[in-house]
Amino acid sequence: MTQTLGDAPDWQGYSQWRASEGTAINQFVTVADPYIENVVVTNWASFNLYIVLDSGIGITVAVIWYNDAAYSEVADTQEWVLNAGNILNVTLPCLSPYAQLKILTAESGNQIVTGYFTPQNLAVTKATYLTENNTLLKNDLSLAAGANVQYQVPYIMVGRATLTLIPADNSGKLYAACLVMTEAGIQQGACGLAYAPAVALQGVQLDFNTPAYPLVAEVVNTDADNAHSYYLYYQGLSQ
């Protein structure tokens, strides 16, 4: 039987005919050799982008939307920064019929990037991020006197997040912070600080907005003489 346009809602035949099928990415990216791919998303509602920096220092991922097939009239641009081990999983509303994906780096050596991009029929009104697995959970860990420890937040996202610090004792000597990192893995700011109260097992929660940069959750022991234990929880709440 010949497929008709009426079959599109069942298996998207018409929409696939009008747009690309998506592309897998497995690429070495350097300063001189960025990854650039033009994508036609005509008649698709959104665009899913999944990127992992498997090895290297850092990359910048950009989606540039164009109004014309010559890729000359820019409609909008969106960017994210990743460090090694970070994941970007975002569904973007299609802002124009044509998009260009760029993966660039300002860091030395090879940045090994894997992932995919896929036009799809899921309608979204804004950049929509995976949040279900964007968590950190550290239970009853001891931090040495005067020490600090950092944990990388797994997913890049823009939206609301919470960081909860619970001290195991009543010393009041611990605090937590959510640090914002550059492409080179250097701290460029913080989303805020959460100071543990001097009450055992009473938590303090920090609520903040996350930028399109890698985040690191840090716990600091300000006691120069004694170790202290804690519980730490991070949850991305975008959507």
Contacts in CASP RR format, 6 or more apart in sequence:
PFRMAT RR
TARGET T0000
AUTHOR 0000-0000-0000
METHOD contacts of the structure
MODEL  1
MTQTLGDAPDWQGYSQWRASEGTAINQFVTVADPYIENVVVTNWASFNLY
IVLDSGIGITVAVIWYNDAAYSEVADTQEWVLNAGNILNVTLPCLSPYAQ
LKILTAESGNQIVTGYFTPQNLAVTKATYLTENNTLLKNDLSLAAGANVQ
YQVPYIMVGRATLTLIPADNSGKLYAACLVMTEAGIQQGACGLAYAPAVA
LQGVQLDFNTPAYPLVAEVVNTDADNAHSYYLYYQGLSQ
3 13 0 8 1.000
5 14 0 8 1.000
6 14 0 8 1.000
7 13 0 8 1.000
7 14 0 8 1.000
8 14 0 8 1.000
8 15 0 8 1.000
12 121 0 8 1.000
14 43 0 8 1.000
15 43 0 8 1.000
15 44 0 8 1.000
15 119 0 8 1.000
15 121 0 8 1.000
18 42 0 8 1.000
18 43 0 8 1.000
18 44 0 8 1.000
19 40 0 8 1.000
19 41 0 8 1.000
19 42 0 8 1.000
19 43 0 8 1.000
19 44 0 8 1.000
19 119 0 8 1.000
20 39 0 8 1.000
20 40 0 8 1.000
20 41 0 8 1.000
20 119 0 8 1.000
21 118 0 8 1.000
21 119 0 8 1.000
22 39 0 8 1.000
22 116 0 8 1.000
22 117 0 8 1.000
22 118 0 8 1.000
22 119 0 8 1.000
23 37 0 8 1.000
23 39 0 8 1.000
23 116 0 8 1.000
23 117 0 8 1.000
24 115 0 8 1.000
24 116 0 8 1.000
25 35 0 8 1.000
25 51 0 8 1.000
25 103 0 8 1.000
25 113 0 8 1.000
25 114 0 8 1.000
25 115 0 8 1.000
25 116 0 8 1.000
25 117 0 8 1.000
26 113 0 8 1.000
26 114 0 8 1.000
26 115 0 8 1.000
27 35 0 8 1.000
27 103 0 8 1.000
27 112 0 8 1.000
27 113 0 8 1.000
27 114 0 8 1.000
28 110 0 8 1.000
28 111 0 8 1.000
28 112 0 8 1.000
28 113 0 8 1.000
29 35 0 8 1.000
29 59 0 8 1.000
29 103 0 8 1.000
29 104 0 8 1.000
29 105 0 8 1.000
29 110 0 8 1.000
29 111 0 8 1.000
29 112 0 8 1.000
29 113 0 8 1.000
30 105 0 8 1.000
30 109 0 8 1.000
30 110 0 8 1.000
30 111 0 8 1.000
31 105 0 8 1.000
31 106 0 8 1.000
31 107 0 8 1.000
31 108 0 8 1.000
31 109 0 8 1.000
34 102 0 8 1.000
34 103 0 8 1.000
34 104 0 8 1.000
34 105 0 8 1.000
35 101 0 8 1.000
35 102 0 8 1.000
35 103 0 8 1.000
35 104 0 8 1.000
35 113 0 8 1.000
36 100 0 8 1.000
36 101 0 8 1.000
36 102 0 8 1.000
37 100 0 8 1.000
37 101 0 8 1.000
37 117 0 8 1.000
38 71 0 8 1.000
38 98 0 8 1.000
38 99 0 8 1.000
38 100 0 8 1.000
39 47 0 8 1.000
39 98 0 8 1.000
39 99 0 8 1.000
39 100 0 8 1.000
39 101 0 8 1.000
39 117 0 8 1.000
39 119 0 8 1.000
40 69 0 8 1.000
40 97 0 8 1.000
40 98 0 8 1.000
41 47 0 8 1.000
41 94 0 8 1.000
41 97 0 8 1.000
41 98 0 8 1.000
41 99 0 8 1.000
41 119 0 8 1.000
42 97 0 8 1.000
42 98 0 8 1.000
44 94 0 8 1.000
44 119 0 8 1.000
44 120 0 8 1.000
44 121 0 8 1.000
45 93 0 8 1.000
45 94 0 8 1.000
45 120 0 8 1.000
45 121 0 8 1.000
45 122 0 8 1.000
45 123 0 8 1.000
45 124 0 8 1.000
46 91 0 8 1.000
46 92 0 8 1.000
46 93 0 8 1.000
46 94 0 8 1.000
46 119 0 8 1.000
46 120 0 8 1.000
46 121 0 8 1.000
46 122 0 8 1.000
46 123 0 8 1.000
46 124 0 8 1.000
47 63 0 8 1.000
47 91 0 8 1.000
47 92 0 8 1.000
47 93 0 8 1.000
47 94 0 8 1.000
47 99 0 8 1.000
47 117 0 8 1.000
47 118 0 8 1.000
47 119 0 8 1.000
47 120 0 8 1.000
48 89 0 8 1.000
48 90 0 8 1.000
48 91 0 8 1.000
48 92 0 8 1.000
48 116 0 8 1.000
48 117 0 8 1.000
48 118 0 8 1.000
48 119 0 8 1.000
48 120 0 8 1.000
48 122 0 8 1.000
49 61 0 8 1.000
49 63 0 8 1.000
49 88 0 8 1.000
49 89 0 8 1.000
49 90 0 8 1.000
49 91 0 8 1.000
49 92 0 8 1.000
49 101 0 8 1.000
49 117 0 8 1.000
50 87 0 8 1.000
50 88 0 8 1.000
50 89 0 8 1.000
50 115 0 8 1.000
50 116 0 8 1.000
50 117 0 8 1.000
51 59 0 8 1.000
51 61 0 8 1.000
51 80 0 8 1.000
51 82 0 8 1.000
51 87 0 8 1.000
51 88 0 8 1.000
51 103 0 8 1.000
51 113 0 8 1.000
51 114 0 8 1.000
51 115 0 8 1.000
52 82 0 8 1.000
52 85 0 8 1.000
52 86 0 8 1.000
52 87 0 8 1.000
52 88 0 8 1.000
52 113 0 8 1.000
52 114 0 8 1.000
52 115 0 8 1.000
53 59 0 8 1.000
53 82 0 8 1.000
53 83 0 8 1.000
53 84 0 8 1.000
53 85 0 8 1.000
53 86 0 8 1.000
53 111 0 8 1.000
53 112 0 8 1.000
53 113 0 8 1.000
54 84 0 8 1.000
54 85 0 8 1.000
54 112 0 8 1.000
54 113 0 8 1.000
54 114 0 8 1.000
55 84 0 8 1.000
55 110 0 8 1.000
55 111 0 8 1.000
55 112 0 8 1.000
56 84 0 8 1.000
56 107 0 8 1.000
56 109 0 8 1.000
56 110 0 8 1.000
56 111 0 8 1.000
56 112 0 8 1.000
57 83 0 8 1.000
57 84 0 8 1.000
57 105 0 8 1.000
57 107 0 8 1.000
57 108 0 8 1.000
57 109 0 8 1.000
57 111 0 8 1.000
57 183 0 8 1.000
57 184 0 8 1.000
57 185 0 8 1.000
58 81 0 8 1.000
58 82 0 8 1.000
58 83 0 8 1.000
58 84 0 8 1.000
58 105 0 8 1.000
58 107 0 8 1.000
58 111 0 8 1.000
58 183 0 8 1.000
58 184 0 8 1.000
58 185 0 8 1.000
59 81 0 8 1.000
59 82 0 8 1.000
59 103 0 8 1.000
59 104 0 8 1.000
59 105 0 8 1.000
59 107 0 8 1.000
59 111 0 8 1.000
59 113 0 8 1.000
59 183 0 8 1.000
60 79 0 8 1.000
60 80 0 8 1.000
60 81 0 8 1.000
60 82 0 8 1.000
60 103 0 8 1.000
60 104 0 8 1.000
60 105 0 8 1.000
60 106 0 8 1.000
60 183 0 8 1.000
61 79 0 8 1.000
61 80 0 8 1.000
61 81 0 8 1.000
61 82 0 8 1.000
61 88 0 8 1.000
61 101 0 8 1.000
61 102 0 8 1.000
61 103 0 8 1.000
62 77 0 8 1.000
62 78 0 8 1.000
62 79 0 8 1.000
62 80 0 8 1.000
62 101 0 8 1.000
62 102 0 8 1.000
62 103 0 8 1.000
62 104 0 8 1.000
63 77 0 8 1.000
63 78 0 8 1.000
63 79 0 8 1.000
63 92 0 8 1.000
63 99 0 8 1.000
63 100 0 8 1.000
63 101 0 8 1.000
63 102 0 8 1.000
64 74 0 8 1.000
64 76 0 8 1.000
64 77 0 8 1.000
64 99 0 8 1.000
64 100 0 8 1.000
64 102 0 8 1.000
65 74 0 8 1.000
65 75 0 8 1.000
65 76 0 8 1.000
65 77 0 8 1.000
65 94 0 8 1.000
65 95 0 8 1.000
65 96 0 8 1.000
65 98 0 8 1.000
65 99 0 8 1.000
66 72 0 8 1.000
66 73 0 8 1.000
66 74 0 8 1.000
66 75 0 8 1.000
66 96 0 8 1.000
66 97 0 8 1.000
66 98 0 8 1.000
66 99 0 8 1.000
66 100 0 8 1.000
67 73 0 8 1.000
67 74 0 8 1.000
67 75 0 8 1.000
67 96 0 8 1.000
67 97 0 8 1.000
67 98 0 8 1.000
68 98 0 8 1.000
69 97 0 8 1.000
69 98 0 8 1.000
71 98 0 8 1.000
71 100 0 8 1.000
75 95 0 8 1.000
75 96 0 8 1.000
76 95 0 8 1.000
76 96 0 8 1.000
78 92 0 8 1.000
78 127 0 8 1.000
79 212 0 8 1.000
80 88 0 8 1.000
80 90 0 8 1.000
80 156 0 8 1.000
80 212 0 8 1.000
80 213 0 8 1.000
81 156 0 8 1.000
81 181 0 8 1.000
81 182 0 8 1.000
81 183 0 8 1.000
81 212 0 8 1.000
81 213 0 8 1.000
81 214 0 8 1.000
82 88 0 8 1.000
82 156 0 8 1.000
82 183 0 8 1.000
82 214 0 8 1.000
83 152 0 8 1.000
83 181 0 8 1.000
83 183 0 8 1.000
83 185 0 8 1.000
83 214 0 8 1.000
85 152 0 8 1.000
85 154 0 8 1.000
86 152 0 8 1.000
86 153 0 8 1.000
86 154 0 8 1.000
86 155 0 8 1.000
86 156 0 8 1.000
86 214 0 8 1.000
87 154 0 8 1.000
87 155 0 8 1.000
87 156 0 8 1.000
88 155 0 8 1.000
88 156 0 8 1.000
89 129 0 8 1.000
89 130 0 8 1.000
89 155 0 8 1.000
90 127 0 8 1.000
90 128 0 8 1.000
90 129 0 8 1.000
90 130 0 8 1.000
90 156 0 8 1.000
90 157 0 8 1.000
91 120 0 8 1.000
91 122 0 8 1.000
91 124 0 8 1.000
91 127 0 8 1.000
91 128 0 8 1.000
92 124 0 8 1.000
92 127 0 8 1.000
92 128 0 8 1.000
93 123 0 8 1.000
93 124 0 8 1.000
93 125 0 8 1.000
93 126 0 8 1.000
93 127 0 8 1.000
94 119 0 8 1.000
101 117 0 8 1.000
103 113 0 8 1.000
105 111 0 8 1.000
105 183 0 8 1.000
106 183 0 8 1.000
106 184 0 8 1.000
107 183 0 8 1.000
107 184 0 8 1.000
127 158 0 8 1.000
128 238 0 8 1.000
128 239 0 8 1.000
129 155 0 8 1.000
129 156 0 8 1.000
129 157 0 8 1.000
129 158 0 8 1.000
129 159 0 8 1.000
129 238 0 8 1.000
129 239 0 8 1.000
130 155 0 8 1.000
130 157 0 8 1.000
131 155 0 8 1.000
131 157 0 8 1.000
131 235 0 8 1.000
131 236 0 8 1.000
131 237 0 8 1.000
131 238 0 8 1.000
131 239 0 8 1.000
133 154 0 8 1.000
133 155 0 8 1.000
134 153 0 8 1.000
134 154 0 8 1.000
134 155 0 8 1.000
134 157 0 8 1.000
134 161 0 8 1.000
134 235 0 8 1.000
134 236 0 8 1.000
135 154 0 8 1.000
135 233 0 8 1.000
135 234 0 8 1.000
135 235 0 8 1.000
135 236 0 8 1.000
136 151 0 8 1.000
136 153 0 8 1.000
136 154 0 8 1.000
136 217 0 8 1.000
136 232 0 8 1.000
136 233 0 8 1.000
136 234 0 8 1.000
137 232 0 8 1.000
137 233 0 8 1.000
137 234 0 8 1.000
138 151 0 8 1.000
138 230 0 8 1.000
138 231 0 8 1.000
138 232 0 8 1.000
138 233 0 8 1.000
139 231 0 8 1.000
140 168 0 8 1.000
140 229 0 8 1.000
140 230 0 8 1.000
140 231 0 8 1.000
141 149 0 8 1.000
141 229 0 8 1.000
141 230 0 8 1.000
141 231 0 8 1.000
141 232 0 8 1.000
142 227 0 8 1.000
142 228 0 8 1.000
142 229 0 8 1.000
143 149 0 8 1.000
143 174 0 8 1.000
143 219 0 8 1.000
143 221 0 8 1.000
143 227 0 8 1.000
143 228 0 8 1.000
143 229 0 8 1.000
143 230 0 8 1.000
144 221 0 8 1.000
144 227 0 8 1.000
145 221 0 8 1.000
145 223 0 8 1.000
145 224 0 8 1.000
145 225 0 8 1.000
145 226 0 8 1.000
145 227 0 8 1.000
146 220 0 8 1.000
146 221 0 8 1.000
146 222 0 8 1.000
146 223 0 8 1.000
146 224 0 8 1.000
147 220 0 8 1.000
147 221 0 8 1.000
148 218 0 8 1.000
148 219 0 8 1.000
148 220 0 8 1.000
148 221 0 8 1.000
149 218 0 8 1.000
149 219 0 8 1.000
150 179 0 8 1.000
150 216 0 8 1.000
150 217 0 8 1.000
150 218 0 8 1.000
151 216 0 8 1.000
151 217 0 8 1.000
151 218 0 8 1.000
151 232 0 8 1.000
151 234 0 8 1.000
152 214 0 8 1.000
152 215 0 8 1.000
152 216 0 8 1.000
153 178 0 8 1.000
153 214 0 8 1.000
153 215 0 8 1.000
153 216 0 8 1.000
153 217 0 8 1.000
153 234 0 8 1.000
155 236 0 8 1.000
156 212 0 8 1.000
156 213 0 8 1.000
156 214 0 8 1.000
157 210 0 8 1.000
157 212 0 8 1.000
157 236 0 8 1.000
157 238 0 8 1.000
158 209 0 8 1.000
158 210 0 8 1.000
158 211 0 8 1.000
158 212 0 8 1.000
158 238 0 8 1.000
159 209 0 8 1.000
159 210 0 8 1.000
159 236 0 8 1.000
159 237 0 8 1.000
159 238 0 8 1.000
160 207 0 8 1.000
160 208 0 8 1.000
160 209 0 8 1.000
160 210 0 8 1.000
160 236 0 8 1.000
160 237 0 8 1.000
160 238 0 8 1.000
161 178 0 8 1.000
161 191 0 8 1.000
161 207 0 8 1.000
161 208 0 8 1.000
161 209 0 8 1.000
161 210 0 8 1.000
161 215 0 8 1.000
161 234 0 8 1.000
161 235 0 8 1.000
161 236 0 8 1.000
161 237 0 8 1.000
161 238 0 8 1.000
162 205 0 8 1.000
162 206 0 8 1.000
162 207 0 8 1.000
162 208 0 8 1.000
162 233 0 8 1.000
162 234 0 8 1.000
162 235 0 8 1.000
162 236 0 8 1.000
162 237 0 8 1.000
163 176 0 8 1.000
163 178 0 8 1.000
163 191 0 8 1.000
163 194 0 8 1.000
163 205 0 8 1.000
163 206 0 8 1.000
163 208 0 8 1.000
163 217 0 8 1.000
163 232 0 8 1.000
163 233 0 8 1.000
163 234 0 8 1.000
164 194 0 8 1.000
164 203 0 8 1.000
164 204 0 8 1.000
164 205 0 8 1.000
164 206 0 8 1.000
164 231 0 8 1.000
164 232 0 8 1.000
164 233 0 8 1.000
164 234 0 8 1.000
165 174 0 8 1.000
165 175 0 8 1.000
165 176 0 8 1.000
165 194 0 8 1.000
165 196 0 8 1.000
165 203 0 8 1.000
165 204 0 8 1.000
165 206 0 8 1.000
165 219 0 8 1.000
165 230 0 8 1.000
165 231 0 8 1.000
165 232 0 8 1.000
166 196 0 8 1.000
166 201 0 8 1.000
166 202 0 8 1.000
166 203 0 8 1.000
166 204 0 8 1.000
166 230 0 8 1.000
166 231 0 8 1.000
166 232 0 8 1.000
166 233 0 8 1.000
167 173 0 8 1.000
167 174 0 8 1.000
167 196 0 8 1.000
167 197 0 8 1.000
167 199 0 8 1.000
167 200 0 8 1.000
167 201 0 8 1.000
167 202 0 8 1.000
167 203 0 8 1.000
167 228 0 8 1.000
167 229 0 8 1.000
167 230 0 8 1.000
168 200 0 8 1.000
168 201 0 8 1.000
168 228 0 8 1.000
168 229 0 8 1.000
168 230 0 8 1.000
168 231 0 8 1.000
169 200 0 8 1.000
169 228 0 8 1.000
169 229 0 8 1.000
170 198 0 8 1.000
170 199 0 8 1.000
170 200 0 8 1.000
171 198 0 8 1.000
171 223 0 8 1.000
171 226 0 8 1.000
171 228 0 8 1.000
172 195 0 8 1.000
172 196 0 8 1.000
172 197 0 8 1.000
172 198 0 8 1.000
172 228 0 8 1.000
173 196 0 8 1.000
173 221 0 8 1.000
173 222 0 8 1.000
173 223 0 8 1.000
173 226 0 8 1.000
173 228 0 8 1.000
174 195 0 8 1.000
174 196 0 8 1.000
174 219 0 8 1.000
174 220 0 8 1.000
174 221 0 8 1.000
174 222 0 8 1.000
174 228 0 8 1.000
174 230 0 8 1.000
175 193 0 8 1.000
175 194 0 8 1.000
175 195 0 8 1.000
175 196 0 8 1.000
175 219 0 8 1.000
175 220 0 8 1.000
175 222 0 8 1.000
176 193 0 8 1.000
176 194 0 8 1.000
176 196 0 8 1.000
176 206 0 8 1.000
176 217 0 8 1.000
176 218 0 8 1.000
176 219 0 8 1.000
176 220 0 8 1.000
176 232 0 8 1.000
177 190 0 8 1.000
177 191 0 8 1.000
177 192 0 8 1.000
177 193 0 8 1.000
177 194 0 8 1.000
177 217 0 8 1.000
177 218 0 8 1.000
177 220 0 8 1.000
178 190 0 8 1.000
178 191 0 8 1.000
178 192 0 8 1.000
178 206 0 8 1.000
178 208 0 8 1.000
178 210 0 8 1.000
178 215 0 8 1.000
178 216 0 8 1.000
178 217 0 8 1.000
178 218 0 8 1.000
178 234 0 8 1.000
179 187 0 8 1.000
179 189 0 8 1.000
179 190 0 8 1.000
179 191 0 8 1.000
179 215 0 8 1.000
179 216 0 8 1.000
179 217 0 8 1.000
179 218 0 8 1.000
180 187 0 8 1.000
180 188 0 8 1.000
180 189 0 8 1.000
180 190 0 8 1.000
180 191 0 8 1.000
180 211 0 8 1.000
180 213 0 8 1.000
180 214 0 8 1.000
180 215 0 8 1.000
181 187 0 8 1.000
181 188 0 8 1.000
181 213 0 8 1.000
181 214 0 8 1.000
181 215 0 8 1.000
181 216 0 8 1.000
182 188 0 8 1.000
182 213 0 8 1.000
185 214 0 8 1.000
187 216 0 8 1.000
188 213 0 8 1.000
191 206 0 8 1.000
191 208 0 8 1.000
191 209 0 8 1.000
191 210 0 8 1.000
191 215 0 8 1.000
192 206 0 8 1.000
192 208 0 8 1.000
193 206 0 8 1.000
194 204 0 8 1.000
194 205 0 8 1.000
194 206 0 8 1.000
195 204 0 8 1.000
196 203 0 8 1.000
196 204 0 8 1.000
196 230 0 8 1.000
197 203 0 8 1.000
197 204 0 8 1.000
210 236 0 8 1.000
210 238 0 8 1.000
217 232 0 8 1.000
217 234 0 8 1.000
219 230 0 8 1.000
219 232 0 8 1.000
221 227 0 8 1.000
221 228 0 8 1.000
END
